[in-house]
Amino acid sequence: MKKMQKEFRNIRQPGHNCDTSLLDRKWMSADLSVPDRVVLVEAELNFTITMLQLSTHPGFTKTRKQPLDFLARAWKDLQGCVSAPRVAPSHQPSGELSQWLQNLQEAMEKALSLPHENAGCLEDYAVRHVFEVLEDLKCAALQEECS
């Protein structure tokens, strides 16, 4: 992951006027209920994987492969947890998580519909926050023991 971040910084195109502040959180995943943590990390993994797959930088394609494979396996493994009784399909995320999920969904839809204008900013955000996603994954796995 560190190698991927370093490579991305080297190929990143300057001049992106990005405002990803809607995706910044004032809360920690440890503050959420266990079902909310699972929902959070599933959304984060989906977002990160999607943004990494959008990258068209030839040098970055090789560097991102191993981290992307790991994140995709984690997301697939998480699918069993989402359908588990602890996170029932009827689970409604808390207000703050729900708002954040909505912001994330809107940002992804915008990036996918207008990739040249927005994908660079969101790709940058995804790469910069990949370790936060891993911490949230760890927190979801620890369940009540996360602090």
PyMOL commands that set and color helices and strands:
alter all, ss='L'
color gray80, all
select helices_A, chain A and resi 2-11+21-23+29-31+34-54+58-82+85-87+95-113+115-128+130-145
alter helices_A, ss='H'
color red, helices_A
deselect
rebuild
show_as cartoon
